[in-house]
C-alpha cells in the first residue's frame, strides 16, 4: 500500500486502485475486480494492518473494476456497504454500468476500450447496498468524509473528500496514468467534465484516482489548470 496521508492509503491491484482510511478500524473504499479479496487482504497485511478490522465498505461507483469484489467482501467480513442510490440500484440488479459508453479521444483509450472494457462482462454480483449516500453527505470517519456526487463517468459516481487529511478520492472522474486526462469512458462526457470542475473547487492538496498515480501537492489547482473551472 502507498501511504497518501496520515490515515489514507492507496491499494494498487493491477491497473486499478482501491483505498483505505484508518480511523476506529479500517474503511475500504472500492473493491476492484471480482475475486480480488485475497489480493486486497494481502496488501493490507503487508502494511502490518488486519483486514478483519475493516468496518465498512464505500463504493465510488458500480463498475466491475470498482465494485467487483463488493459482495464477496461484504459476505466474508459481514460489514455494511455504502454507495450512491443511482448505482446502488444497478448493483441490486447485478448490473455494472449503463451502456453505451462514450469513448474518450486518443489511441490509448481506443485500445483500452476495445481490448479490455468492451470484452468484459457488464455485471457484478447482485446484493442490496446497506446505506445510500448523496451529495453533501458526511460519513463520520476520519473527522468526516464528505460525499461529492460526480456523475458523468457513472450516474451514481461519487468522489470522497477526506477533509482533515487534505485528500480527495477522485476515483474515475478522470485518470492520472500518463498525466492528468479524461477517463477512458463516460456515460456523459460533458457532465463528467462538469463533475471534475466541481471536485476541483474543493480545498485539498492530494488526489488519488482509480487508475494511475496520486498527485501529492496542489492537486485541486492542477485539476483546474487541466480541465478549467
N, C-alpha and C positions, 0 to 999 in steps of 0.2 A: 504494500500500500504506500501511497505517496501522501505525506502529511502536508496539508494545504494551510492550515492554521492550527491553533492550539487544540481544537476539538473537531476539526473537519478533515476527512481523508478521502482520497480518490482511490478506487479499486479498479485497476485495469484488468479486464478479462478479454484478451484478444483485441479486437478492433473497437470494443465498446467499453465504457466506464460505468461502474456503479459508484456509490458514495456512502460514506459512513459518518454519522455525527455521534460524538460521545458526550453523554450527559445523563446521569442516573441510568446507566446501562447504555445500550447502543441502539441507534436508529439506522436502519438500512434504507437507502434511497435508490430505487431501481434494482432490478434482479437479473439483468442481461438475458441471454438466450435460455431456452428451455434446457433442463438437465445441467445447469451450471452451479447447483447448490454446493457440490464438493469443492469446486474451484473457488467460489466465494469464501467458503469456510476456511480453506487452506490459506488464502491471502490474509484473512483476519487473524488466524492462528500465528502466522509468520511474524505478525506485528506484536505478538505477545498478548493479544486480546482473545476473549472467549466468545465464539459465535452464539452460544446459549444465552449470552447477555443481550441479544437483540430483543427489544421490547415492542417494536412496531416497524412496519414497512410502509414507505411512502413511494408511490409511483408517479413519475412525472408525466407519463402518458402510456397508452395501451399497446404500442408497437412491440413486436415479438422480441426485439433486441433490448427491450427495457422491462417488459412485463413477463417475459418468457418463463422465468422460474418462480413467479409470484405464488402460484397455487402450491407448488411443491414446498416452498419455504414457509408459507402460512400454515400448511398442514403439519410440517415437521416441527416447527417452533411453537405452534399454537398461539400466534400473535395476530393482532388486527392489521388490516391493510387500509391505507388512505389513498384516494385518487379523486380527481375532478369528476363530477357527476356525468359529464358527457362521455368520458372514456370509461367510467365505471359501467355505463350501460352496455358498451361494447364487450367489456370483459365478462359481464354476466352472460352474454350470448356466445362467448368463446371466439369473438371476432377481434382481430388485432388492429386493423386500420380501415379507413374509408377509402375506397377505390373509385375512380382512378386517381393516382398521384400525379402531381405536376413536377416534372423533372427540371432541376436547376441547370443553367447553362454550363458547358465545359466538358471536355473529353473525359476527365476523371469521373465526373458524375455520371456520364453516359455509361462508362464501363462498370461502375459500382452498381448502377441500377440494373443493367442487362445481365451481369454475371452473378449478382448476389440477390438483390432485392426482388427482382422480377421472378426469380426461380423459387423464392422462399414461400412457405405457406402463410397465408394471411389468417393465422389463428393463434390463440393462446388457450391454455386450459381454463375452462369456464369456472367462475366462482362469484360469490356475492361479496363485493367490496364492503368493508365494515363501516367506513366513515367517508363521506363525500366532502370535498373541500372546494373552495371557490376563492375568487379574487378578494384580497384583503383579509382573509382568514389568518389567524395566528395560531400555530401549533406550539404548545407550551414546552418546547425543548430548546436547550442551549440559549435561554433568555428570550426565546420566541423566534420560530421560523415563520417568516411572512410569505404567504402564498401570493404569487403573481400569475394571474391567468394570462397565458400567452398563446392563444390559438393561431393557427396557420399551418404549422407542421402537422398538428393534430388538433381537432376541435377542443379537446379537453386537456391540452398540454398546459403544464404549469412550470414556471421557474420558481426557485425557492431561495429567498433572501435570508441568510443566516446573519442577521444584522450585527449582533455583538461580535461576530468573527470577521466582519468585513468581507463576507464571501457571498457570491451569487452562484447558485447551482443552476446553470443555464440549460442543461440537458440538450435538446435538439432544436432550440430556437435558431441556432447557427452551429458551425463547427470550427475547429481550430487545428486542422490536420496539417495543411501546408500553408499556414497563416489563416487569419480570420476569413471566413467565407460563408455563403449560404449552406444550409444542409442540402443533402442530395435531392430530397423530395419534400414537397409540401402538399397539403390539401388545397391551400390557398396561399400562393407565394406573396401576394401584396399584403394580405393580412399578417403573414409571417414576418414581413419586414416591419410592419407597424408594431408587432409584438417585440421585436428586437429593440426598436427605439423606445418603447415603453419601459423595457427592462433596463436599458442604459440610463434612464432618468433617475434610477435609484442610486443611493450612496453605497458604493462598495469598491474595494481595491483589488480583489481577487475574483476570478471567474473560472469555473470548471464546466466542462462540456461532456456531452455523451460520446463524442468522437474527437480525439485529438488531445493536445496538451493544455494544461492550465495556463492562464495569464495571471502572473503573480504580483503585478503592480499596475495601477491606473487602468484597471480593466474597463470600468464604465466609460472612461474617456476614450479608450481605444475602440470600443463598440460604437460610440458616437462618431468618431472620426471615419470609421469604415462604412457605417450604414446611415449616417445622418441622424438628425434629431437633437 
